[in-house]
Amino acid sequence: SQQGEEDPQALSIQEGENATMNCSYKTSINNLQWYRQNSGRGLVHLILIRSNEREKHSGRLRVTLDTSKKSSSLLITASRAADTASYFCATDAIDYKLSFGAGTTVTVRA
Amino acid sequence: KAGVTQTPRYLIKTRGQQVTLSCSPISGHRSVSWYQQTPGQGLQFLFEYFSETQRNKGNFPGRFSGRQFSNSRSEMNVSTLELGDSALYLCASSLGTSGRFEQYFGPGTRLTVT
């Protein structure tokens, strides 16, 4: 079973707009990671945020973590066509095994 | 630095056969994890190896097995293939335990069972 659940399942935005997706998980975690997958570059790591961190930035990406609500969000600012991909959150609930959510499919329209 | 490589990239097998997939991690990475990705179940953790020892195992039947060699290269084997084993098998390497460190994924092996 999957520990994390992303919301929404799919998102379509105009180039230049921001995209926000959320991840909720069931049990306490040590770390949460976000990954992106597209047909061209496969599965790529975006950000790792630890349970004692609340926010992390990487370029146009911003990740927040709220351990009290067991949720995380990924914000992509000023989206580009190259951001079209599926985005997954992954948590390490038990023995640091990574458990992936079902993903959010993001389509950026020109 | 060369990325994670997986061979073969595509494979077609028939039910009942067995298959071995190979993964070469990034130089210096001692942890290798394997995942199965299907449209229905998504990305599921198979197992993780660190310094030739299996550190973690997912909820898969015993037909799925793996090993890691002293040079950190890893193989996974699936015996008595079933139609439901058709999937993209991804290998990832990292400096340490998969949950604590970022994973670098290979391109995957697309397995089709007929």
Interface residues (C-beta under 8 A of the other chain):
Chain A: Q2 N30 N31 Q33 Y35 G42 L43 V44 H45 L48 F88 A90 T91 D92 D95 Y96 K97 L98 S99 F100 G101 A102 G103
Chain B: S33 Y35 G42 L43 Q44 F45 E48 R55 N56 G58 L90 A92 T97 S98 G99 R100 F101 E102 Q103 Y104 F105 G106 P107 G108
